[in-house]
Amino acid sequence: MSGQTATILIVDDERQACLAIQHFLRAKGFDAQYVTSGKDALEMAQQNRPEAVLLDVRMPGMNGIETLQGLKQLDADCAVIMLTAVDEVETAVSTIRGGANDYLRKPVSFNELLHSIESALERRRLVLENRDYQHSLEEKVAQRTKEVELTRDVTLFGLATLAEFRDPETGDHLQRIREYSKALAIQLGKDGAYSHLIDAQFITTIHKVSPMHDIGKVGIPDHILQKPGPLTPQEFEIMKQHSSIGGRTLDKAEHRLMAETNYSFLSMAKEIAFCHHERWNGSGYPGGISGEQIPLSARIMSLADVYDALISKRVYKPAFPHQKAYEIIMAGSGNHFDPEVVAAFKAIENDFIAIKDNIANYTMD
């Protein structure tokens, strides 16, 4: 490895020894500097960041072991070779444990010193190259994971949109629903009865899967789904089946996914599809469950879904202004909706207005 330009710092209280080693190393192509104290060594290392240090163990003031500790704090990858005139096994072991690459006894031959320096620098190079490779690999994995997640999210939204395209009155319903649900989850996670249930993963997942809530509509006949008027009681019973259809569909998908991994984002999607029409007082469908039997994600989704239906134009009703929708939501606390979710809605009323205004509603032809 002769002919290189690595920076070597020589640290020894004997100036003549430093000059001799410096002269030799410069002749071999190294950028060699020297200081005669541990304190000066740390100051020099702070400024110049040498690749390797030749460090005398026994020096007045700050000794070699103390200096070694300081050097490693500055640069854990710095190659340090300890030099000593005393052959002490305990001292040698202590310096190696402290991060030294080698331990040589003085007087050391220049050939032995050169071999030790080259070996230490080679190990340092390999460590740094391996770290760079690991970092590059982690970046590639992270990028690939991001691409896979994006593909998954786009696919989910695309599937949900297929169901919505069959309903002529949904417009930007899916976009608003996901933002309402996220906003409610964030607020509920701040404080209150459900803060311990809501973390960043919950918020991210509900934002991603909430558009799947009505995916079961793909199983509802067109003459019912697209009927330009009120449904008969019999037709409404058929329409109600979309919750069960969507839930069962996602349940099957979840089971296949769980066969390959221990985590499934479809668990929440299934909960929402099954239960977003359940009511706090038990009067909803398809299961007629009540209170906290209803998954929290579905309770959040229920309010978001009803609010959006209220502020949107339908064949059987005009679009209600926010204030009227707000009053209906408030009146539904404790019967239709979970009171805690209603309280969160009240706290972030302005966020709902902003989402409603920023994602304009329209009627699909």
C-alpha positions in Angstrom: 0.0 0.0 0.0 3.0 2.3 -0.4 2.6 5.4 -2.5 -0.8 6.2 -0.8 -1.7 9.6 0.7 -3.4 8.6 3.9 -3.0 11.0 6.8 -1.1 9.5 9.7 -0.8 11.3 13.1 2.2 10.3 15.3 1.7 11.0 19.0 4.8 10.5 21.3 6.4 12.8 23.9 9.8 11.9 22.4 10.3 14.4 19.6 13.2 12.6 18.0 11.2 9.4 17.7 8.4 11.3 16.1 10.7 12.9 13.5 12.2 9.6 12.6 8.9 7.9 12.0 7.6 11.0 10.2 10.5 11.0 7.8 10.0 7.3 7.1 6.3 7.5 6.5 6.6 10.6 4.2 9.2 8.7 2.2 6.5 6.0 1.8 3.9 8.5 0.5 1.9 9.1 3.6 0.9 12.5 4.9 2.5 12.2 8.3 2.2 14.8 11.1 3.2 14.6 14.7 2.4 16.0 18.2 4.0 15.4 21.5 1.0 15.2 23.9 -2.4 13.5 24.1 -4.1 16.9 24.4 -2.5 18.1 21.2 -3.4 14.8 19.5 -7.1 15.3 20.2 -7.0 18.9 18.9 -5.1 17.8 15.8 -7.5 14.9 15.2 -10.5 17.2 15.6 -9.2 19.4 12.8 -7.6 17.0 10.4 -9.4 13.6 11.0 -6.4 11.3 10.4 -7.1 7.9 9.0 -4.6 6.3 11.4 -2.8 7.3 14.6 0.5 5.9 16.0 0.0 6.5 19.8 2.5 6.1 22.6 1.0 4.5 25.7 3.2 6.2 28.3 3.1 10.0 28.1 3.0 12.7 30.8 -0.4 14.3 31.4 -3.0 12.5 29.2 -1.7 9.0 28.7 -2.1 6.9 25.6 -5.2 5.0 26.9 -7.0 8.2 27.7 -6.0 9.6 24.4 -7.3 6.5 22.6 -10.7 6.9 24.2 -10.8 10.5 23.0 -9.8 9.6 19.5 -12.5 6.9 19.3 -15.1 9.4 20.4 -14.1 11.7 17.6 -13.9 9.0 15.0 -14.8 5.4 15.8 -13.3 4.3 12.5 -9.8 5.8 13.0 -7.1 3.1 12.9 -5.0 3.4 16.1 -1.7 1.5 16.6 -0.3 1.7 20.2 3.4 1.9 20.8 5.1 1.2 24.1 8.6 0.6 25.5 7.2 -1.8 28.2 5.8 -5.2 27.4 2.7 -5.3 29.5 0.0 -7.9 28.6 -2.6 -6.2 30.7 -2.0 -2.8 29.0 -2.0 -4.4 25.6 -5.4 -6.1 26.2 -6.8 -2.9 27.6 -5.9 -0.9 24.5 -7.2 -3.6 22.1 -10.5 -3.6 24.0 -10.5 0.2 23.8 -10.5 0.0 20.0 -6.8 -0.1 19.1 -6.0 -2.0 15.9 -2.5 -3.2 17.0 0.0 -3.0 19.9 3.7 -2.8 19.1 6.7 -2.7 21.4 9.4 -0.1 21.0 11.8 0.0 19.4 9.7 -1.1 16.5 11.3 -1.8 13.1 10.1 0.4 10.3 9.1 -2.6 8.2 7.0 -3.9 11.1 5.4 -0.5 11.6 4.6 -0.2 7.9 3.0 -3.6 7.8 0.9 -2.7 10.9 -0.2 0.6 9.4 -1.1 -1.0 6.0 -3.1 -3.7 7.7 -5.0 -1.3 9.9 -5.8 1.0 7.0 -7.0 -2.0 4.9 -9.3 -3.1 7.7 -10.6 0.5 8.0 -11.2 0.6 4.2 -13.1 -2.6 4.3 -15.3 -1.5 7.2 -16.1 1.8 5.5 -16.8 0.1 2.2 -19.1 -2.5 3.9 -20.9 0.3 5.7 -21.4 2.2 2.5 -22.7 -1.0 0.8 -25.1 -1.6 3.7 -26.3 1.9 3.5 -26.8 1.7 -0.2 -28.6 -1.7 0.2 -30.9 -0.2 2.9 -31.7 2.7 0.6 -32.6 0.3 -2.2 -34.8 -1.8 0.1 -36.5 1.3 1.4 -37.1 2.6 -2.1 -38.4 -0.8 -3.2 -40.7 -1.0 -0.1 -42.0 2.5 -0.9 -42.8 1.4 -4.5 -44.5 -1.8 -3.3 -46.6 0.2 -0.8 -47.5 2.8 -3.4 -48.6 0.1 -5.8 -50.7 -1.5 -3.0 -52.3 1.8 -2.1 -53.1 2.7 -5.7 -54.5 -0.8 -6.3 -56.7 -0.5 -3.2 -58.0 2.9 -4.3 -58.5 1.6 -7.8 -60.6 -1.4 -6.6 -62.6 0.9 -4.3 -63.2 3.3 -7.2 -64.6 0.4 -9.3 -67.4 0.0 -6.8 -68.0 3.8 -6.6 -68.1 4.1 -10.4 -71.3 2.0 -10.4 -72.9 4.5 -8.0 -73.8 7.7 -9.9 -73.8 9.9 -6.9 -70.5 9.4 -5.2 -68.3 11.9 -6.9 -65.2 12.6 -4.8 -66.6 10.7 -1.9 -63.6 8.4 -1.5 -61.1 11.2 -1.4 -63.1 13.1 1.3 -63.8 10.0 3.3 -60.2 9.1 3.7 -59.3 12.6 4.8 -62.3 12.8 7.3 -61.3 9.5 8.8 -57.6 10.5 9.1 -58.5 13.8 10.8 -60.8 12.1 13.3 -58.2 9.4 14.1 -55.6 12.0 14.7 -57.9 14.0 17.0 -58.9 10.8 18.9 -55.3 9.8 19.3 -54.4 13.1 21.1 -56.3 12.5 24.3 -59.5 10.9 25.6 -60.8 7.4 25.9 -59.2 6.0 22.8 -55.8 7.7 22.7 -54.1 4.4 23.8 -55.7 2.6 20.8 -54.6 5.0 18.2 -51.0 5.3 17.0 -49.3 6.3 13.8 -49.9 2.9 12.2 -53.7 3.1 13.0 -53.8 6.6 11.4 -51.9 5.6 8.3 -54.0 2.4 7.8 -57.4 4.0 8.2 -56.4 6.6 5.7 -55.3 4.0 3.2 -58.2 1.5 3.6 -61.2 3.7 4.3 -62.0 4.0 0.6 -62.7 0.2 0.7 -65.8 0.7 2.9 -68.3 0.2 0.1 -66.4 -2.3 -2.1 -69.3 -4.7 -1.5 -71.5 -2.6 -3.8 -70.0 -4.6 -6.7 -72.3 -7.3 -5.7 -75.5 -5.2 -5.7 -77.6 -5.3 -8.9 -77.5 -2.2 -11.1 -81.2 -1.7 -11.0 -81.0 -1.2 -7.3 -77.6 0.5 -7.0 -78.4 3.0 -9.8 -82.1 3.5 -9.1 -83.0 7.2 -9.6 -85.3 7.4 -6.6 -86.1 6.0 -3.2 -85.6 2.2 -2.7 -88.5 0.0 -1.7 -88.1 -1.9 1.6 -87.2 -5.0 -0.3 -84.7 -3.2 -2.4 -83.1 -1.6 0.7 -82.7 -5.1 2.2 -80.7 -6.1 -0.9 -78.7 -2.8 -0.7 -77.8 -3.5 2.9 -76.1 -6.7 1.8 -73.2 -4.7 0.4 -71.7 -4.5 3.9 -71.6 -8.3 4.3 -70.4 -8.8 0.7 -67.5 -6.4 1.2 -66.6 -7.8 4.6 -66.6 -11.4 3.4 -64.6 -10.5 0.3 -61.9 -8.7 2.3 -61.9 -11.5 4.9 -61.0 -14.1 2.2 -58.3 -11.8 0.9 -57.0 -11.3 4.4 -56.7 -15.0 5.1 -54.7 -15.5 1.9 -52.4 -12.6 2.9 -52.0 -13.8 6.5 -50.8 -17.1 5.0 -47.7 -15.3 3.8 -47.2 -12.6 6.5 -48.1 -12.0 10.1 -49.5 -8.5 9.4 -52.5 -7.6 7.3 -53.6 -4.1 6.6 -56.8 -5.7 5.3 -57.9 -6.4 8.9 -59.1 -2.8 9.3 -60.5 -2.7 5.8 -62.6 -5.7 6.6 -63.8 -4.2 9.9 -64.8 -1.0 8.1 -66.6 -2.8 5.3 -68.5 -5.1 7.6 -69.4 -2.5 10.3 -69.6 1.1 9.0 -73.4 0.9 9.0 -73.6 -0.4 12.5 -75.0 2.1 15.1 -73.9 2.9 18.6 -77.3 2.0 19.9 -77.5 -1.3 18.1 -80.0 -0.3 15.4 -77.6 -0.6 12.5 -76.7 -3.4 10.1 -75.7 -6.1 9.2 -75.1 -7.4 12.7 -77.0 -5.1 15.0 -74.0 -4.8 17.3 -73.7 -1.8 19.6 -71.3 0.4 21.6 -67.7 -0.8 21.7 -68.6 -4.1 20.1 -68.3 -2.0 16.9 -64.6 -1.7 15.9 -63.2 1.8 16.5 -62.2 2.1 12.8 -65.8 1.5 11.8 -67.2 4.0 14.3 -64.9 6.6 12.9 -65.9 5.6 9.3 -69.6 5.7 10.2 -69.5 9.4 11.1 -67.3 10.3 8.2 -69.6 8.5 5.8 -72.8 10.0 7.1 -71.3 13.5 7.1 -70.2 13.2 3.5 -73.6 11.8 2.5 -75.3 14.8 4.1 -73.1 17.5 2.4 -73.5 15.7 -1.0 -76.3 15.9 -3.5 -78.4 12.8 -3.9 -81.3 12.0 -6.2 -83.5 12.0 -3.1 -82.1 15.1 -1.5 -80.1 18.3 -2.1 -76.6 18.8 -0.7 -77.0 20.1 2.9 -74.9 23.0 4.1 -72.3 22.2 6.7 -74.2 23.7 9.6 -77.2 21.4 9.0 -74.9 18.3 8.7 -73.2 19.4 11.9 -76.5 19.6 13.7 -77.6 16.2 12.5 -74.2 14.6 13.6 -74.5 16.3 17.0 -78.1 15.0 17.4 -76.9 11.5 16.6 -74.4 11.3 19.4 -75.1 8.4 21.7 -77.6 6.7 19.3 -76.2 6.6 15.8 -72.6 7.6 16.7 -70.0 7.0 19.4 -70.1 10.1 21.6 -66.3 10.1 21.7 -66.1 10.2 17.9 -68.7 13.0 17.9 -66.6 15.0 20.4 -63.6 14.6 18.1 -65.7 15.8 15.1 -66.8 18.8 17.1 -63.2 19.7 18.0 -62.1 19.6 14.4 -65.2 21.0 12.7 -63.1 23.5 10.7 -61.0 20.7 9.4 -64.1 19.0 8.0 -65.2 22.2 6.4 -61.7 22.6 4.8 -61.7 19.1 3.4 -65.3 19.5 2.1 -64.3 22.8 0.3 -60.9 21.6 -1.0 -62.2 18.3 -2.5 -65.2 19.6 -4.4 -68.3 17.5 -4.8 -69.9 16.7 -8.1 -72.4 14.3 -9.5 -71.2 11.6 -11.8 -73.2 11.2 -15.0 
